Amino acid sequence: MNIFQFFQALPSDFWENLLISVIGAIIGSGGAILIFYLTIGHDRKKEAERKELHCKNKLRYFHSLVESVIDSVEKQILNMREFTEKVKKNPFEYNYLNIVVNENITRISERVDQEELYHSYLQIICQGKEEHEFLQSLNVVDYLNAALKSTKDSLFQTTTYTSELEKQYSALSERLLDEAGSELNSIKTTDPTGYAKKDFFIFLNTSILSYYNGIQDEQTIQLRESKFIQPFKLGLMSTFRAIPISDKWLTMCKDCTHLYSEIAIRYTEIANDIERDAVEMETRLPILRKINETINTVLQNFAKRNKSNG
């Protein structure tokens, strides 16, 4: 049987059935392919929406943290300025710096994944100038975190050091008062009838009584320095330098004054440092405010768009 006889032997509806089968196969395959691609497209869209929602939530979280940071840093700056003004006015009326506790500064700087925040920002906002501003905002938070830690550490070190100096001053000046009182009693004992007329007795008695009458139960090193050490030193140098014990007492007075000056210098230095930190922190806050406004505006626009679409 040749090829022509083969085709002649086929049923009359063979070609019709074959064509129907081919068309059906094409339609079936095309439908399956179409459904496959539609499914992929749907999954990709869902994944993109999921990723966008994740990025938005990251930015919402960052926005709330930064808002909290701005508020606490503004309050901290006010506290720092109040502290420096008081210390500069009188270093010895020392007021502890009120620290505004806010872990969100450390949270952004040390715990939050900054790289993920950065990519979320790029995904939702845009690139270019705003990209640089976002990186700047992260740098600002890192600076604030480091600056506040440094301020607290420096203040603690200064307070610890000056507290030790104050103890030394109190102990030395107290010993000087005790020795002056002992000398006063010694003069009384040596000359029971004529002690009241002796110039050195009158000087010691006046120095001690003036101090205790002037402090009125408020024994601060500032009062002790102004009411006792300085007048006592001046009297010894001007009138009683020839008395043997004067050299020892003058040395003690000078040591007290040195400690007193060192305390004042230390408090003034830390006040100047804190004042500089406050200025630097304030100059950097606008960067945080701007980036937070940008994020807030974009998130609000998304919310409005979703509301209108819904």
C-alpha positions as CSV (number, residue, x, y, z in Angstrom):
1,M,0.0,0.0,0.0
2,N,1.4,3.3,-1.1
3,I,0.9,6.7,0.7
4,F,-2.0,7.6,-1.5
5,Q,-3.8,4.4,-0.8
6,F,-3.2,5.0,3.0
7,F,-4.8,8.4,3.0
8,Q,-7.7,7.1,0.8
9,A,-8.3,4.4,3.4
10,L,-8.7,6.9,6.3
11,P,-12.3,7.6,7.6
12,S,-14.0,10.6,6.0
13,D,-14.1,12.5,9.3
14,F,-10.4,11.9,10.2
15,W,-9.2,15.3,9.3
16,E,-12.0,17.0,11.0
17,N,-11.4,15.1,14.2
18,L,-7.7,15.7,14.0
19,L,-8.2,19.5,13.6
20,I,-10.6,19.6,16.5
21,S,-8.1,17.6,18.7
22,V,-5.2,19.9,17.7
23,I,-7.2,23.1,18.4
24,G,-8.3,21.6,21.7
25,A,-4.8,20.8,22.7
26,I,-3.6,24.3,21.8
27,I,-6.4,25.9,23.8
28,G,-5.8,23.6,26.7
29,S,-2.1,24.2,26.8
30,G,-2.6,27.9,26.2
31,G,-5.1,28.1,29.1
32,A,-2.7,26.2,31.4
33,I,0.1,28.5,30.5
34,L,-2.1,31.5,30.9
35,I,-3.3,30.4,34.3
36,F,0.4,29.6,35.2
37,Y,1.5,33.1,34.3
38,L,-1.5,34.7,36.0
39,T,-0.7,32.8,39.1
40,I,2.9,33.9,39.0
41,G,1.9,37.5,38.4
42,H,-0.6,37.3,41.3
43,D,2.0,35.9,43.6
44,R,4.5,38.5,42.6
45,K,2.0,41.2,43.2
46,K,1.2,39.8,46.6
47,E,4.9,39.5,47.5
48,A,5.4,43.1,46.4
49,E,2.5,44.3,48.5
50,R,3.8,42.2,51.4
51,K,7.3,43.8,51.0
52,E,5.8,47.2,50.7
53,L,3.7,46.8,53.9
54,H,6.8,45.5,55.7
55,C,8.8,48.5,54.6
56,K,6.0,50.9,55.6
57,N,5.7,49.3,59.0
58,K,9.5,49.6,59.5
59,L,9.3,53.3,58.6
60,R,6.3,53.8,60.9
61,Y,8.3,52.3,63.7
62,F,11.3,54.4,62.9
63,H,9.1,57.5,62.7
64,S,7.7,56.9,66.2
65,L,11.1,56.3,67.6
66,V,12.6,59.4,66.1
67,E,9.6,61.5,67.3
68,S,10.3,60.2,70.8
69,V,14.0,60.9,70.5
70,I,13.4,64.5,69.3
71,D,11.1,65.2,72.3
72,S,13.5,63.8,74.9
73,V,16.6,65.4,73.4
74,E,14.8,68.8,73.4
75,K,14.0,68.4,77.1
76,Q,17.6,67.2,77.8
77,I,19.0,70.3,76.2
78,L,16.9,72.5,78.4
79,N,18.1,70.5,81.5
80,M,21.7,70.9,80.4
81,R,21.4,74.6,79.9
82,E,19.7,75.1,83.3
83,F,22.5,73.0,84.9
84,T,25.3,75.0,83.3
85,E,23.7,78.3,84.2
86,K,23.5,77.3,87.9
87,V,27.0,75.9,88.0
88,K,28.5,79.0,86.4
89,K,26.6,81.2,88.8
90,N,27.8,79.3,91.8
91,P,29.8,76.1,91.3
92,F,29.4,75.2,95.0
93,E,25.6,75.2,94.9
94,Y,25.8,72.1,92.8
95,N,22.7,70.7,91.3
96,Y,22.8,67.3,89.7
97,L,22.0,67.3,86.0
98,N,18.5,65.9,85.4
99,I,18.9,63.1,82.8
100,V,15.9,62.4,80.6
101,V,15.9,58.6,80.2
102,N,14.9,57.4,76.7
103,E,16.1,54.0,75.5
104,N,14.9,54.8,72.0
105,I,18.1,56.6,71.2
106,T,20.1,53.5,72.1
107,R,17.5,51.4,70.4
108,I,18.0,53.1,67.0
109,S,21.7,53.5,67.3
110,E,22.6,50.0,68.6
111,R,19.7,47.6,68.3
112,V,17.6,48.4,65.3
113,D,18.9,47.0,61.9
114,Q,19.9,50.3,60.3
115,E,20.6,48.7,57.0
116,E,17.1,47.3,56.8
117,L,15.7,50.7,57.7
118,Y,17.8,52.2,55.0
119,H,16.5,49.8,52.3
120,S,12.9,50.3,53.6
121,Y,13.4,54.0,53.1
122,L,14.7,53.5,49.6
123,Q,11.8,51.2,48.8
124,I,9.1,53.6,50.0
125,I,10.5,57.1,49.6
126,C,13.0,57.5,46.9
127,Q,16.7,57.9,46.1
128,G,18.8,61.0,45.7
129,K,18.9,63.9,48.1
130,E,16.4,62.2,50.5
131,E,18.7,59.2,50.6
132,H,21.6,61.3,51.9
133,E,19.3,63.0,54.4
134,F,18.2,59.6,55.8
135,L,21.8,58.5,56.2
136,Q,22.5,61.8,58.0
137,S,19.6,61.2,60.3
138,L,21.1,57.8,61.3
139,N,24.4,59.6,62.0
140,V,22.7,62.2,64.1
141,V,21.1,59.5,66.3
142,D,24.5,57.7,66.6
143,Y,26.0,61.1,67.7
144,L,23.3,61.8,70.2
145,N,23.6,58.4,71.7
146,A,27.4,58.8,72.1
147,A,27.1,62.4,73.3
148,L,24.6,61.6,76.0
149,K,26.7,58.6,77.2
150,S,29.8,60.8,77.3
151,T,28.0,63.5,79.2
152,K,26.8,61.1,81.8
153,D,30.2,59.4,82.1
154,S,32.1,62.8,82.4
155,L,29.6,64.1,84.9
156,F,30.0,60.9,87.0
157,Q,33.8,61.1,86.9
158,T,33.8,64.8,87.8
159,T,31.3,64.3,90.6
160,T,33.3,61.4,92.0
161,Y,36.6,63.3,91.8
162,T,35.2,66.6,93.3
163,S,33.4,64.6,96.1
164,E,36.8,63.3,97.1
165,L,38.2,66.8,97.0
166,E,35.4,68.0,99.2
167,K,36.1,65.3,101.7
168,Q,39.7,66.3,101.8
169,Y,38.8,70.0,102.2
170,S,36.3,69.2,105.0
171,A,38.8,67.1,106.9
172,L,41.7,69.6,106.5
173,S,39.6,72.7,107.4
174,E,38.0,70.8,110.3
175,R,41.5,69.9,111.6
176,L,42.5,73.6,111.4
177,L,39.4,74.6,113.3
178,D,40.2,72.0,116.0
179,E,43.8,73.1,116.3
180,A,42.8,76.8,116.5
181,G,40.3,75.8,119.3
182,S,43.0,73.8,121.1
183,E,45.4,76.8,120.9
184,L,42.6,79.0,122.3
185,N,42.2,76.7,125.3
186,S,45.9,76.4,125.7
187,I,46.2,80.2,126.1
188,K,43.4,80.2,128.7
189,T,45.2,77.5,130.6
190,T,48.6,79.2,130.4
191,D,47.3,82.6,131.5
192,P,44.0,82.2,133.3
193,T,43.8,85.8,134.3
194,G,45.2,87.7,131.4
195,Y,44.3,85.6,128.4
196,A,41.4,87.8,127.4
197,K,43.7,90.7,126.7
198,K,46.1,88.8,124.5
199,D,45.9,89.8,120.8
200,F,46.4,86.3,119.5
201,F,43.6,84.9,121.8
202,I,41.3,87.7,120.6
203,F,42.1,86.9,117.0
204,L,41.5,83.1,117.4
205,N,38.3,83.7,119.4
206,T,37.0,86.2,116.9
207,S,37.8,83.9,114.0
208,I,36.1,80.9,115.4
209,L,33.0,82.7,116.7
210,S,32.6,84.7,113.5
211,Y,32.6,81.5,111.5
212,Y,30.1,79.6,113.6
213,N,27.8,82.6,114.0
214,G,28.0,83.2,110.2
215,I,27.2,79.7,109.0
216,Q,23.9,79.3,111.0
217,D,24.1,75.5,110.9
218,E,24.8,75.4,107.2
219,Q,28.3,74.0,107.0
220,T,29.2,74.2,103.3
221,I,32.8,74.4,102.0
222,Q,31.9,77.7,100.4
223,L,30.9,79.2,103.8
224,R,33.9,77.7,105.5
225,E,36.2,79.2,102.9
226,S,34.7,82.6,103.0
227,K,33.9,82.8,106.7
228,F,36.9,81.1,108.2
229,I,39.8,80.1,105.9
230,Q,40.2,83.4,104.0
231,P,39.9,85.8,107.1
232,F,42.0,83.4,109.2
233,K,44.8,83.3,106.6
234,L,44.7,87.1,106.1
235,G,45.0,87.6,109.9
236,L,47.9,85.2,110.3
237,M,49.8,86.8,107.4
238,S,49.2,90.4,108.3
239,T,49.5,90.3,112.1
240,F,50.7,87.0,113.6
241,R,53.2,85.7,111.1
242,A,55.9,85.7,113.9
243,I,54.0,83.1,116.0
244,P,55.6,79.7,115.4
245,I,52.4,77.8,114.7
246,S,51.4,80.4,112.0
247,D,53.5,78.7,109.3
248,K,51.8,75.4,109.8
249,W,48.4,77.0,109.8
250,L,49.1,79.1,106.7
251,T,50.2,76.0,104.8
252,M,46.9,74.3,105.9
253,C,44.9,77.4,104.8
254,K,46.7,77.4,101.4
255,D,46.0,73.7,100.9
256,C,42.3,74.3,101.7
257,T,42.2,77.2,99.2
258,H,43.9,75.0,96.6
259,L,41.3,72.3,97.0
260,Y,38.5,74.8,97.0
261,S,39.7,76.3,93.7
262,E,40.2,72.9,92.2
263,I,36.6,71.9,93.0
264,A,35.3,75.2,91.4
265,I,37.5,74.6,88.3
266,R,36.3,71.1,87.8
267,Y,32.6,72.0,88.1
268,T,33.1,75.0,85.7
269,E,34.9,72.8,83.2
270,I,32.1,70.1,83.1
271,A,29.5,72.9,82.9
272,N,31.4,74.3,79.8
273,D,31.6,70.8,78.2
274,I,27.9,70.2,78.8
275,E,27.1,73.6,77.4
276,R,29.0,72.8,74.2
277,D,27.3,69.4,73.9
278,A,23.9,71.1,74.3
279,V,24.7,73.5,71.4
280,E,26.0,70.7,69.2
281,M,22.9,68.6,69.9
282,E,20.6,71.4,69.1
283,T,22.3,72.1,65.8
284,R,21.7,68.5,64.7
285,L,18.1,68.2,65.7
286,P,16.7,69.9,62.5
287,I,18.0,66.9,60.4
288,L,15.9,64.5,62.5
289,R,12.9,66.8,62.3
290,K,13.1,67.1,58.5
291,I,13.5,63.3,57.9
292,N,10.6,62.6,60.3
293,E,8.4,65.1,58.5
294,T,9.3,63.5,55.1
295,I,8.4,60.0,56.4
296,N,5.2,61.2,58.0
297,T,4.1,62.9,54.8
298,V,4.7,59.8,52.7
299,L,2.9,57.5,55.2
300,Q,-0.1,59.9,55.4
301,N,-0.3,60.0,51.6
302,F,-0.3,56.2,51.4
303,A,-3.0,56.1,54.1
304,K,-5.2,58.5,52.1
305,R,-4.7,56.6,48.9
306,N,-5.6,53.3,50.5
307,K,-8.7,54.9,52.1
308,S,-9.8,56.3,48.7
309,N,-9.2,52.9,47.0
310,G,-11.1,51.1,49.7
